[in-house]
Amino acid sequence: YSKAIKIAENIKAAHDVKIIFGGVHPTVDSYGTLSNDCIDMICVGEGELAVSKLLNAMENKKNYSNIPSIWIKKEGVIKSNPVHPLIQNIDELPFSDRELFDTRHVIVKSRDIHVIPVSAGRGCPYECPYCINYYLKKLYSGMGKIVRIKSVNRLIDEIKHIIQSYIIPEDSQIAFMDEIFTLNKTLLKEFCKVYKREIKLPFTCVTRIDTIDHKTAKMLKNTGCDTVFMSIESGNHNLRS
């Protein structure tokens, strides 16, 4: 966040442009983020639809002060807006435009291997109070499903697109970045069958200890999973709170 502020300050000093921040920090500390002189707008929560509407309005020189999820600061006064409803079918979104980034951020050198980060879905059903998902569940209460998972075909197609778009080193593996990869056992079972047949790269995933058992672990191993990350947390309720 501090580095992003410094970059924004340098841009603002050199160019007369609007600067918008988005992501976890502006979502949780909206007023604090907008208090910086170098920031004109923020996007609270998911940004695909909100930012698209903002850019279309700016391009067509229309009023953009009431776009959901977009907060605007004008002459020191902050105009806040309610969040845009969650995208319920994330299969409708295009693949992430990885061409925006240097290849080293798409195929990441990690220790002695190369890792390709991929997301299988969004959201978490649990309410650990120290986590951003706890805040997001409150923010989007009554506005649709929090947990949204890509269909197996959509996820496999995205991985294939990455493999076809880049030169993949032999030591590469897919890293599923979702908080709980083993949440939906039905989709997981279907995914394992298709992944083993069509992708064949080793992969890692993250899970929660009470969502995995011997059968699930064996299925993951047989599909090519070589590492599962999970937090043990604490048995002390006061520490967990």
N, C-alpha and C positions, 0 to 999 in steps of 0.2 A: 504493500500500500504506500509506504513512504517513497519507494522508488518511482511508483506510478505518479505520485504527486509531483516529484521533482521533474519527471519527463513532461508532465502537463504544464508546469510552470515555464519550462524552457520553450515549449511550443507556443504558449500564450504570449510570451515575450517577443517571439519572432513573427507570429502570424495572427491575423484577425479572423479566428475560426471559433466555432462552438466546440466545446469539449464535453463529452458525456462519459461517465463512469458506470460500470455495471458489475454484477457478480455478488459474492457473499457479503463483502464489507459494506457497500452502499445499501444493500438490502437490510442489513441489521442496524447500521448506523447511518441512516439516511440524512438526517439533519447535520450530523457531524461531518459527513462527506461533502455536502453542499456548502458547508461553511468556508471551504477553501476558495479563495478568489479565482483560482485557475479553472474551476469546474462550473459549467453552466447548467448541466442536466445530469440526472442519474436515471438508471433503469432499475426498478425494484422487482426482484424475482425473475422469472423466465423472460427472456428478451426477444425471441425470434419475431413474434407477431407485433409486439409493441414497437420495436426498433424499425421494423419494416414500415409500419404506419407513420412513424416519425419521419423517416427519410422521404417517404412519398409526399407527405405534407410539406416538408421543407423544399423539396424539389419543385413542387407546384405552387410554392409561395402561399400556402394555406395556413390557417391558424392551427398550431399544434400544442396548445396549452392544456387541452383536456384529454389527451391520449392516455388510456389506462396504463399504469405501471411507470409512466414517465413523469418525473418531478422536474420542474423548471425553476431556475432562479433568474429573476429579472430585477435589476437595480436593487439587489440585496433582499428582495422579497421572494420567498419560496412558495411555489404553487404545487401542492401535493395532489396526487390522483390515486384512486383505489387501484389495486393490482388487476392486471388483465387475467381473465380466466385461464386456467391451466390448459395446455394442449393435451387433449385426452388420447388421441391416436398419434403417437409419435412416429409411426410408420410413414405418415404423410410428409414429414420433414425430409428435405434433401440430405444427402450425405454431408457431413461436415466438410467445409472447403479447406482441406489440409494443404492445398497449394499456396495458401496465404503464408505458410510457415516454412522455414528452412527445414530440409529433410531431417536434420539431427533432432528436431522436435517431434517428428512423426515416427521415426525409427530411432529410439533412444538407446545410447550406449550405457548399459548398466552393469557394472563390474565386468565380467568376462563374456557377456552376451548382449544381444540387441533386443530391445523390447518395443512392441508396437501397442500403444495404449488404445483400447476400444471400450466404448460404453454400450452395455446391453439394455439399459433402461434408465429410469429416473425415479427418485423417491425412495422412502423407507417407511415402513408401517410402525416402527418402534418410536418411543418417546424418551430417549436418553436426553436429559435436560442440558447436557454439555455440548450437544451436537446441533449443527445448522438445521438438520431435518426437523428437530423439535420446533424450532422457530418457524420453519416453512409450513408445517402442519397447522399452526395457529394462524399464520398469515393467510393461508388458502382455505381455511375452514368453511365447509359448505360450498366449495367451488369445484367439485369434481374429485376424481381419484388422485391421490397423491402418488401412489405407486403405478407407474406405467412402463411396461416392458415391450421391447420391440418383438415383432413376430420372428420366428426362427428364420424364415426365408429372407426377411429384411436384414437381419443381423448377418447372416451368411453372405448375402450379396454385398454388404458393406465391407466385410473382410476381404472378399474376392476383389473388390474395387481397389483396395489398398495394395494388395499383392500384385495386381496388374499394373498399377500406376507407378510403382517404385521398384528399384533393384533391391530385393530382400536378401540380406546376408544369410549364409547357411545356418548361423547360430541363433537366428531370430525366433522369438516366441511371442504369442499374443498375450497381452495383460488386460484382463477385464477389470475395469476400475470401479465397478458398482460396489456399493457398501455390502450388499448381501446377494451374491450371485446365485446362491442355492435356495432362494426364497420360494419360487414357484416350481415345484417338483415335476409337474406335468410338462411345462415348457422345457425344463432342464433335460428331461428324458428325451424329448424330441430333438432338442438341440444337440445332445451328445451323439445321437445316431447320424445326423446330417453332417456335423462337424468332422467326425471321424472319417466319414466317407469323402467329403469334398474339400476339406482344408488340410488336415493332417499335421499342422504345425503344433508343437507343444504350447501349452498355455498355463497361465497362472490366474487365480481369482481370489476374491476377498469374500469372507462369509462371517456369520455370527455362529457361535459355538452350538446354540440350541436349534440351528436349522440344518445341521449336517449329522448324518449317522453312518454306520459302516457301509450300508448299501449304497448310499449317495457317494461316499468317498471312493468306493470301488468303481462305481460308474464313471466318476471323474477321471480316475487313474487310467482306466481302460480307454478313455477318449483321448488321453494325451496330456492331462493336467499333471504337472510335476510339483507344483507348490500351491498351497492354500494358506492365505494370510487370515488371521483372526486375532481379536483382542481377548485376553482373559478377563479383563476388568477387575473388579473387586467384590469380595463377599460382604463388604461393609456398606450398608445402605447410605450412611451419612456421606461417605466418600463418593458414591455413585451420584448423589444428589448435588 
